[in-house]
Amino acid sequence: MRRRDFAVAWPLAARGQQPLPLIGVLIEGTIDVWRDDVVDFRRGLAETGYVEGQNVAIEIRASNGQTDKLPALAADLVRHRVMVIVAENAAAVREAKAATTTIPIVFSTGSDPVKLGFVSSFNRPRGNVTGVTGWGSELAPKRLGLLRELVPNATRIATLVSPSSPTAEYQADDLLAAGRSLGLVMDVVQVNDERDIDRFFATLVQRQASALIVGSQPLFQRRRQQIVALAADHAIPAIYGSPLITEAGGLMSYGHSRATDSLMARQIGVYTGQILKGAKPADLPVVLPTKFEFVINLKTAKALGLTVPPTLLAIADEVIE
């Protein structure tokens, strides 16, 4: 493992000055994904009086989708004596929490942090962990309902989950329960990497699945172009958890918006700055989004030979034509 996948740490001690307080960032995905959020994160830090390179430094560790590397990366941040760990996505939170019970952790995850055992409650997190949640995994039954409205004759629906994610098991359970209540057959397929995605689509038609729900785990965000292309090649209607995938040619998405992503990243910066000033994570409530968006890509619907009913168009927050 390289000492630094990406780092910003100013060697002030070598010039006779005190080293800057250090923030550690642990990412399950890639540094490029983090850069999408870093402007808003810095804005939140600045609101509490911290400016990177002036009175705070940042060390970033990214596993680039290789979840098994996260424990070593988390331990490396602990060895560097960071004052706060910012953990992106559920797998990173899990490993940061396993690495330290004393260093404050500020998380950003799309899942229920209480169900995953990260915090005791939303209002009183307890321990050394708090943060923001996009609540994305809990929206899977809602996505199933929207998909059924577009494809009412679907009787067998497949869903992709990434077993490396802490959310995979209960997300699958929620979907199976929702499917049973509608009299559907649900195929839950575990996918570890891009090769598994190719294999899954190669057998999707054999399973006679009528539609597809794609989980909200980081793997599927990173491989969105691949998934969208395969769904189009196999003429499979699919719904996703991010508008980024719909903008890339996906059929539909239901989840929090880009504006919400921006607010979440800013809030992580605010909480990180407050902790550097002495606040305790246990006293900072977990923040939840208040708005979700439903996006439909009419161009993709037309290519699939689907007519979007007026009822869906009426509730869509955005229609891509």
Buried (B, 14 or more C-beta within 10 A) or exposed (E): EEEEBBBBBBEEEEEEEEEBBBBBBBBBBBBEBBEEBBEBBBBBBBEBEBEBEEEBBBBBBBBBBEBEBBBEBBBBBBEBEBBBBBBBBBBBBBBBBEBBEEBBBBBBBBBBBBEBEBBBEBEEBEBBBBBBBBBBBBBBBBBBEBBBBBBEEBEBBBBBBBEBBBBBEBBBEBBBEBBEEBEBBBBBBEBEEBEBBEEBBEEBEEEEBBBBBBBBBBBBBBBBEBBBEBBBEBEBBBBBBBBBBBBBBBBBBBBBBEEBBBBBBBBBBBBBBBBBEEBBBBEBBBBBBEEBBBBBBBEBBEEBEBEBEEEBEEEBEBBBE
